[in-house]
């Protein structure tokens, strides 16, 4: 697993200790304070025309709107020495922790579509729209759930990755809780896992011969027997997984060595690179990349419901989502 955090998580937990001299500092919380208040933004701290405060607020709403306790104030949008690059300063609070305020900074790029806080990410009121379009067209891996791609969950995973194995309960729960979702598995075998590519290749051969449902049976068996992906046991482990899915182990092993299957995995890898996927497992929710194992399940559900709402999708609440408002 690669450990670089995504913007969604980095901004959710960041608390920069440096406050700009011209930016008013949030008042010191008083014992027993009942509310969180932000200082009135100083117009002198908005030194560029783009992005506007409204544009920043639209982006933060897209990013954080699922969390009804999170509140914020855009304190500054400042010119930097880099042409077209603006520094955005946001004060962040939590209704459940009155009086506690943190500062989060990030930078927007001249194209008006990207920002970075340690890394470049998408920006705007619909920051993941381009990703969503790309995935709807190019995420062609094994799929389950709804046929419609209106709500599309794309998992980028490595069959030999322990964290990907841990994510499967979450993915199965999502399939149950969101029957409206079209759930796609995109193979992203990492070089650090010596049998990941072969496992992915044989899985795609199972899919080719037996269909998508068979692939997921195969993948579940590989994850279950992941500890047996060793030099001594890998042949038997993959053969067992192929057989469990109703496939022919000898045929799958031969198919896995063909240029066609290698090209399919290469395309999936290129798709992940183009989107900026920087760890496995990664879940794209209508294009919004989320490190699935780093997010509590209830929070993840809220984020999916919120993203669906942002994309104009009528998502009825399942019984398991009855706590959502």
MARDRENVEX-257795 format. One record per residue (C-alpha): residue in three letters; x, y, z; residue number from 1. Coordinates in Angstrom, 3 decimals, padded with zeros to 6 digits. Layout:
% residues N
{r ALA; {X; Y; Z}; NUM},
...
END
This chain:
% residues 325
{r UNK; {000.000; 000.000; 000.000}; 1},
{r UNK; {001.282; 003.471; -000.831}; 2},
{r UNK; {000.777; 005.915; 001.980}; 3},
{r UNK; {000.317; 009.349; 000.420}; 4},
{r UNK; {-003.041; 010.697; 001.723}; 5},
{r UNK; {-005.661; 012.131; -000.580}; 6},
{r UNK; {-006.829; 015.720; -000.365}; 7},
{r UNK; {-010.159; 014.653; 001.108}; 8},
{r UNK; {-008.458; 013.054; 004.078}; 9},
{r UNK; {-005.546; 015.476; 004.379}; 10},
{r UNK; {-007.842; 018.486; 004.557}; 11},
{r UNK; {-010.182; 016.714; 006.930}; 12},
{r UNK; {-007.448; 016.309; 009.547}; 13},
{r UNK; {-004.945; 019.050; 008.769}; 14},
{r UNK; {-004.282; 021.738; 011.341}; 15},
{r UNK; {-001.578; 024.071; 010.043}; 16},
{r UNK; {000.158; 025.838; 012.907}; 17},
{r UNK; {001.197; 028.850; 010.814}; 18},
{r UNK; {-001.208; 031.761; 010.608}; 19},
{r UNK; {-000.716; 034.481; 008.016}; 20},
{r UNK; {000.107; 037.826; 009.571}; 21},
{r UNK; {-002.699; 039.540; 007.713}; 22},
{r UNK; {-005.237; 036.827; 008.525}; 23},
{r UNK; {-007.305; 037.377; 011.710}; 24},
{r UNK; {-006.826; 034.570; 014.200}; 25},
{r UNK; {-009.809; 032.717; 015.560}; 26},
{r UNK; {-010.665; 033.714; 019.124}; 27},
{r UNK; {-009.262; 031.526; 021.880}; 28},
{r UNK; {-011.968; 029.113; 023.069}; 29},
{r UNK; {-013.284; 029.912; 026.538}; 30},
{r UNK; {-014.141; 027.168; 029.021}; 31},
{r UNK; {-017.741; 026.158; 028.610}; 32},
{r UNK; {-018.083; 027.908; 025.254}; 33},
{r UNK; {-021.301; 026.783; 023.618}; 34},
{r UNK; {-020.619; 027.767; 020.010}; 35},
{r UNK; {-017.824; 028.163; 017.521}; 36},
{r UNK; {-017.374; 031.620; 016.053}; 37},
{r UNK; {-015.059; 032.716; 013.279}; 38},
{r UNK; {-013.539; 036.187; 012.899}; 39},
{r UNK; {-015.114; 038.325; 010.219}; 40},
{r UNK; {-013.042; 037.882; 007.033}; 41},
{r UNK; {-010.926; 040.937; 006.238}; 42},
{r UNK; {-011.416; 042.130; 002.637}; 43},
{r UNK; {-007.691; 042.945; 002.523}; 44},
{r UNK; {-006.991; 039.202; 002.730}; 45},
{r UNK; {-008.620; 038.600; -000.667}; 46},
{r UNK; {-005.954; 039.772; -003.080}; 47},
{r UNK; {-006.869; 037.831; -006.247}; 48},
{r UNK; {-010.004; 037.655; -008.356}; 49},
{r UNK; {-009.864; 033.893; -008.804}; 50},
{r UNK; {-010.872; 031.768; -007.093}; 51},
{r UNK; {-013.645; 033.758; -005.475}; 52},
{r UNK; {-014.917; 033.056; -001.962}; 53},
{r UNK; {-018.046; 031.557; -003.510}; 54},
{r UNK; {-015.970; 029.196; -005.651}; 55},
{r UNK; {-013.975; 028.083; -002.621}; 56},
{r UNK; {-017.149; 027.555; -000.609}; 57},
{r UNK; {-018.650; 025.498; -003.439}; 58},
{r UNK; {-015.547; 023.292; -003.458}; 59},
{r UNK; {-015.554; 022.833; 000.315}; 60},
{r UNK; {-019.260; 022.014; 000.242}; 61},
{r UNK; {-018.560; 019.332; -002.377}; 62},
{r UNK; {-015.716; 017.998; -000.232}; 63},
{r UNK; {-017.172; 018.273; 003.269}; 64},
{r UNK; {-020.928; 018.670; 002.870}; 65},
{r UNK; {-021.616; 015.075; 003.935}; 66},
{r UNK; {-020.520; 015.997; 007.491}; 67},
{r UNK; {-023.326; 017.972; 009.131}; 68},
{r UNK; {-021.074; 018.894; 012.063}; 69},
{r UNK; {-018.303; 020.508; 010.020}; 70},
{r UNK; {-018.370; 024.289; 009.670}; 71},
{r UNK; {-015.850; 026.611; 008.082}; 72},
{r UNK; {-015.025; 030.143; 007.047}; 73},
{r UNK; {-012.894; 031.177; 004.092}; 74},
{r UNK; {-010.470; 033.589; 005.768}; 75},
{r UNK; {-008.209; 034.517; 002.857}; 76},
{r UNK; {-007.496; 033.998; -000.831}; 77},
{r UNK; {-004.042; 035.393; -001.417}; 78},
{r UNK; {-001.769; 036.050; -004.353}; 79},
{r UNK; {001.480; 034.053; -004.330}; 80},
{r UNK; {004.762; 034.531; -006.144}; 81},
{r UNK; {003.792; 031.770; -008.585}; 82},
{r UNK; {001.743; 033.236; -011.479}; 83},
{r UNK; {-001.889; 032.221; -011.229}; 84},
{r UNK; {-001.401; 030.219; -008.017}; 85},
{r UNK; {-003.489; 031.413; -005.064}; 86},
{r UNK; {-003.213; 030.469; -001.397}; 87},
{r UNK; {-006.534; 029.713; 000.280}; 88},
{r UNK; {-006.835; 029.887; 004.071}; 89},
{r UNK; {-009.826; 028.203; 005.691}; 90},
{r UNK; {-010.806; 028.150; 009.367}; 91},
{r UNK; {-012.504; 024.886; 010.275}; 92},
{r UNK; {-014.679; 024.004; 013.256}; 93},
{r UNK; {-016.866; 021.153; 014.439}; 94},
{r UNK; {-020.303; 021.647; 016.003}; 95},
{r UNK; {-019.612; 018.721; 018.333}; 96},
{r UNK; {-016.489; 020.488; 019.682}; 97},
{r UNK; {-017.615; 024.070; 020.359}; 98},
{r UNK; {-014.896; 026.694; 020.329}; 99},
{r UNK; {-012.267; 024.513; 018.663}; 100},
{r UNK; {-010.940; 026.040; 015.450}; 101},
{r UNK; {-008.202; 024.787; 013.153}; 102},
{r UNK; {-006.631; 026.339; 010.104}; 103},
{r UNK; {-006.319; 024.501; 006.795}; 104},
{r UNK; {-004.401; 025.937; 003.834}; 105},
{r UNK; {-004.305; 024.852; 000.224}; 106},
{r UNK; {-003.345; 026.278; -003.153}; 107},
{r UNK; {-005.365; 026.606; -006.368}; 108},
{r UNK; {-003.799; 026.369; -009.821}; 109},
{r UNK; {-004.289; 028.682; -012.823}; 110},
{r UNK; {-006.551; 026.238; -014.685}; 111},
{r UNK; {-009.249; 026.704; -012.039}; 112},
{r UNK; {-009.731; 022.929; -011.906}; 113},
{r UNK; {-006.981; 021.769; -009.572}; 114},
{r UNK; {-005.665; 022.509; -006.114}; 115},
{r UNK; {-003.089; 020.972; -003.851}; 116},
{r UNK; {-002.350; 020.564; -000.169}; 117},
{r UNK; {000.742; 018.428; -000.386}; 118},
{r UNK; {-000.414; 017.141; -003.781}; 119},
{r UNK; {-002.411; 018.408; -006.760}; 120},
{r UNK; {-006.115; 017.557; -006.654}; 121},
{r UNK; {-009.260; 018.524; -008.526}; 122},
{r UNK; {-010.942; 021.824; -007.604}; 123},
{r UNK; {-014.267; 023.552; -008.269}; 124},
{r UNK; {-017.955; 023.245; -007.428}; 125},
{r UNK; {-018.015; 019.902; -009.315}; 126},
{r UNK; {-014.410; 018.870; -008.698}; 127},
{r UNK; {-014.780; 015.226; -009.753}; 128},
{r UNK; {-016.981; 015.644; -012.827}; 129},
{r UNK; {-014.103; 015.021; -015.251}; 130},
{r UNK; {-013.005; 011.922; -013.319}; 131},
{r UNK; {-016.571; 010.653; -013.341}; 132},
{r UNK; {-016.809; 011.003; -017.114}; 133},
{r UNK; {-013.492; 009.226; -017.650}; 134},
{r UNK; {-014.505; 006.348; -015.380}; 135},
{r UNK; {-017.906; 005.941; -016.988}; 136},
{r UNK; {-016.119; 005.522; -020.325}; 137},
{r UNK; {-012.979; 003.644; -019.335}; 138},
{r UNK; {-013.660; 001.657; -016.152}; 139},
{r UNK; {-014.523; -001.560; -017.961}; 140},
{r UNK; {-013.407; -004.083; -015.347}; 141},
{r UNK; {-015.631; -006.768; -013.812}; 142},
{r UNK; {-018.815; -005.215; -012.439}; 143},
{r UNK; {-021.682; -006.079; -010.137}; 144},
{r UNK; {-024.786; -004.346; -008.894}; 145},
{r UNK; {-026.903; -002.006; -011.001}; 146},
{r UNK; {-026.475; -001.804; -014.769}; 147},
{r UNK; {-026.801; 001.975; -014.758}; 148},
{r UNK; {-023.601; 003.923; -014.124}; 149},
{r UNK; {-025.452; 006.896; -012.638}; 150},
{r UNK; {-023.979; 005.972; -009.250}; 151},
{r UNK; {-020.651; 004.307; -009.985}; 152},
{r UNK; {-018.242; 002.941; -007.387}; 153},
{r UNK; {-014.897; 001.928; -008.891}; 154},
{r UNK; {-012.459; -000.007; -006.704}; 155},
{r UNK; {-008.772; -000.008; -007.665}; 156},
{r UNK; {-007.212; -003.001; -005.952}; 157},
{r UNK; {-004.332; -005.496; -005.939}; 158},
{r UNK; {-005.246; -009.121; -005.271}; 159},
{r UNK; {-002.070; -009.637; -003.209}; 160},
{r UNK; {-002.471; -006.434; -001.178}; 161},
{r UNK; {-003.448; -007.140; 002.484}; 162},
{r UNK; {-005.247; -003.791; 002.766}; 163},
{r UNK; {-007.293; -004.666; -000.323}; 164},
{r UNK; {-008.269; -007.930; 001.336}; 165},
{r UNK; {-009.373; -005.942; 004.399}; 166},
{r UNK; {-011.505; -003.701; 002.180}; 167},
{r UNK; {-013.645; -006.507; 000.796}; 168},
{r UNK; {-016.088; -006.579; 003.705}; 169},
{r UNK; {-016.637; -002.865; 003.134}; 170},
{r UNK; {-017.155; -003.363; -000.597}; 171},
{r UNK; {-019.624; -006.182; 000.026}; 172},
{r UNK; {-021.509; -004.060; 002.545}; 173},
{r UNK; {-021.648; -001.188; 000.042}; 174},
{r UNK; {-023.087; -003.550; -002.562}; 175},
{r UNK; {-025.811; -004.481; -000.066}; 176},
{r UNK; {-026.484; -000.966; 001.221}; 177},
{r UNK; {-026.454; 000.681; -002.226}; 178},
{r UNK; {-028.268; -001.593; -004.700}; 179},
{r UNK; {-028.447; 001.428; -007.037}; 180},
{r UNK; {-024.643; 001.388; -007.397}; 181},
{r UNK; {-022.717; 000.003; -010.351}; 182},
{r UNK; {-019.590; -001.418; -008.683}; 183},
{r UNK; {-016.483; -001.994; -010.791}; 184},
{r UNK; {-013.252; -003.800; -009.874}; 185},
{r UNK; {-010.173; -002.399; -011.626}; 186},
{r UNK; {-006.995; -004.440; -011.267}; 187},
{r UNK; {-004.006; -002.422; -010.082}; 188},
{r UNK; {-001.250; -004.977; -009.405}; 189},
{r UNK; {001.710; -003.370; -007.625}; 190},
{r UNK; {005.304; -004.302; -008.374}; 191},
{r UNK; {005.979; -004.957; -004.678}; 192},
{r UNK; {003.628; -007.963; -004.842}; 193},
{r UNK; {005.269; -010.636; -007.045}; 194},
{r UNK; {002.103; -012.608; -007.826}; 195},
{r UNK; {-000.377; -009.739; -008.112}; 196},
{r UNK; {-000.111; -009.424; -011.897}; 197},
{r UNK; {-000.523; -013.161; -012.452}; 198},
{r UNK; {-003.495; -013.279; -010.075}; 199},
{r UNK; {-005.102; -010.369; -011.913}; 200},
{r UNK; {-004.443; -011.978; -015.295}; 201},
{r UNK; {-005.975; -015.331; -014.370}; 202},
{r UNK; {-008.950; -013.520; -012.878}; 203},
{r UNK; {-009.573; -011.668; -016.128}; 204},
{r UNK; {-009.369; -014.987; -017.976}; 205},
{r UNK; {-012.015; -016.391; -015.646}; 206},
{r UNK; {-014.147; -013.365; -016.443}; 207},
{r UNK; {-013.601; -013.860; -020.174}; 208},
{r UNK; {-014.692; -017.494; -019.961}; 209},
{r UNK; {-017.380; -017.373; -017.265}; 210},
{r UNK; {-018.493; -013.758; -016.781}; 211},
{r UNK; {-018.310; -011.054; -014.124}; 212},
{r UNK; {-019.969; -012.999; -011.320}; 213},
{r UNK; {-017.353; -015.736; -011.716}; 214},
{r UNK; {-014.587; -013.154; -011.478}; 215},
{r UNK; {-015.825; -011.942; -008.096}; 216},
{r UNK; {-015.997; -015.538; -006.850}; 217},
{r UNK; {-012.414; -016.008; -008.035}; 218},
{r UNK; {-011.234; -012.754; -006.433}; 219},
{r UNK; {-012.911; -013.604; -003.111}; 220},
{r UNK; {-011.127; -016.972; -003.071}; 221},
{r UNK; {-007.758; -015.355; -003.841}; 222},
{r UNK; {-008.242; -012.816; -001.060}; 223},
{r UNK; {-009.227; -015.594; 001.347}; 224},
{r UNK; {-006.122; -017.616; 000.456}; 225},
{r UNK; {-003.842; -014.592; 000.039}; 226},
{r UNK; {-001.242; -015.927; 002.496}; 227},
{r UNK; {-000.707; -018.843; 000.111}; 228},
{r UNK; {000.501; -016.629; -002.748}; 229},
{r UNK; {004.025; -017.937; -002.227}; 230},
{r UNK; {006.552; -019.574; -004.572}; 231},
{r UNK; {005.609; -022.998; -003.222}; 232},
{r UNK; {001.823; -022.573; -003.219}; 233},
{r UNK; {000.881; -019.962; -005.819}; 234},
{r UNK; {000.125; -022.479; -008.598}; 235},
{r UNK; {-002.276; -024.471; -006.440}; 236},
{r UNK; {-003.790; -021.357; -004.866}; 237},
{r UNK; {-004.725; -019.773; -008.193}; 238},
{r UNK; {-005.877; -023.089; -009.621}; 239},
{r UNK; {-008.184; -023.541; -006.643}; 240},
{r UNK; {-009.581; -020.043; -007.114}; 241},
{r UNK; {-010.214; -020.616; -010.815}; 242},
{r UNK; {-011.955; -023.924; -010.099}; 243},
{r UNK; {-014.084; -022.322; -007.364}; 244},
{r UNK; {-015.335; -019.873; -009.996}; 245},
{r UNK; {-016.242; -022.699; -012.375}; 246},
{r UNK; {-013.255; -022.161; -014.651}; 247},
{r UNK; {-010.573; -024.409; -016.116}; 248},
{r UNK; {-007.279; -023.834; -014.245}; 249},
{r UNK; {-005.114; -025.009; -017.157}; 250},
{r UNK; {-006.933; -022.816; -019.670}; 251},
{r UNK; {-006.856; -019.810; -017.342}; 252},
{r UNK; {-003.118; -020.171; -016.762}; 253},
{r UNK; {-002.490; -020.276; -020.512}; 254},
{r UNK; {-004.840; -017.356; -021.198}; 255},
{r UNK; {-003.095; -015.265; -018.520}; 256},
{r UNK; {000.102; -015.247; -020.612}; 257},
{r UNK; {-001.525; -013.737; -023.702}; 258},
{r UNK; {-000.854; -010.168; -024.931}; 259},
{r UNK; {-004.596; -009.446; -024.851}; 260},
{r UNK; {-004.819; -009.932; -021.091}; 261},
{r UNK; {-001.576; -008.039; -020.465}; 262},
{r UNK; {-002.975; -005.110; -022.471}; 263},
{r UNK; {-006.171; -005.135; -020.403}; 264},
{r UNK; {-004.197; -004.863; -017.155}; 265},
{r UNK; {-001.989; -002.173; -018.680}; 266},
{r UNK; {-005.095; -000.162; -019.592}; 267},
{r UNK; {-006.401; -000.419; -016.035}; 268},
{r UNK; {-003.040; 000.705; -014.684}; 269},
{r UNK; {-002.956; 003.659; -017.082}; 270},
{r UNK; {-006.464; 004.627; -016.008}; 271},
{r UNK; {-005.345; 004.695; -012.382}; 272},
{r UNK; {-002.312; 006.809; -013.303}; 273},
{r UNK; {-004.420; 009.259; -015.296}; 274},
{r UNK; {-006.757; 009.723; -012.325}; 275},
{r UNK; {-003.934; 010.126; -009.803}; 276},
{r UNK; {-004.686; 006.957; -007.830}; 277},
{r UNK; {-001.786; 006.806; -005.384}; 278},
{r UNK; {-002.607; 003.852; -003.138}; 279},
{r UNK; {-004.499; 000.579; -003.037}; 280},
{r UNK; {-007.257; 000.066; -002.278}; 281},
{r UNK; {-008.792; 003.248; -003.656}; 282},
{r UNK; {-012.496; 003.796; -004.200}; 283},
{r UNK; {-013.829; 006.296; -006.734}; 284},
{r UNK; {-017.364; 007.451; -005.902}; 285},
{r UNK; {-018.611; 009.108; -009.077}; 286},
{r UNK; {-015.012; 010.156; -009.621}; 287},
{r UNK; {-014.242; 011.227; -006.040}; 288},
{r UNK; {-011.183; 009.228; -004.970}; 289},
{r UNK; {-011.387; 007.946; -001.394}; 290},
{r UNK; {-008.913; 005.740; 000.553}; 291},
{r UNK; {-011.584; 003.241; 001.476}; 292},
{r UNK; {-009.831; 001.504; 004.390}; 293},
{r UNK; {-009.001; 004.841; 006.048}; 294},
{r UNK; {-012.625; 005.979; 006.372}; 295},
{r UNK; {-015.088; 004.645; 008.971}; 296},
{r UNK; {-017.922; 002.821; 007.249}; 297},
{r UNK; {-020.702; 005.098; 008.491}; 298},
{r UNK; {-018.733; 008.118; 007.286}; 299},
{r UNK; {-018.124; 006.484; 003.921}; 300},
{r UNK; {-021.856; 005.891; 003.501}; 301},
{r UNK; {-022.545; 009.525; 004.275}; 302},
{r UNK; {-020.010; 010.581; 001.676}; 303},
{r UNK; {-021.622; 008.369; -000.960}; 304},
{r UNK; {-025.091; 009.713; -000.204}; 305},
{r UNK; {-023.749; 013.261; -000.314}; 306},
{r UNK; {-021.921; 012.711; -003.607}; 307},
{r UNK; {-025.061; 011.223; -005.123}; 308},
{r UNK; {-027.008; 014.297; -004.052}; 309},
{r UNK; {-024.358; 016.589; -005.551}; 310},
{r UNK; {-024.711; 014.727; -008.840}; 311},
{r UNK; {-028.492; 015.053; -008.864}; 312},
{r UNK; {-029.178; 011.424; -008.012}; 313},
{r UNK; {-032.285; 010.529; -006.033}; 314},
{r UNK; {-030.868; 008.001; -003.585}; 315},
{r UNK; {-033.544; 006.561; -001.300}; 316},
{r UNK; {-032.276; 005.753; 002.157}; 317},
{r UNK; {-031.877; 002.078; 002.958}; 318},
{r UNK; {-032.730; 000.873; 006.495}; 319},
{r UNK; {-029.003; 000.819; 007.266}; 320},
{r UNK; {-028.879; 004.505; 006.314}; 321},
{r UNK; {-031.794; 005.541; 008.487}; 322},
{r UNK; {-029.554; 007.733; 010.657}; 323},
{r UNK; {-028.711; 009.972; 007.709}; 324},
{r UNK; {-030.602; 013.215; 007.326}; 325},
END
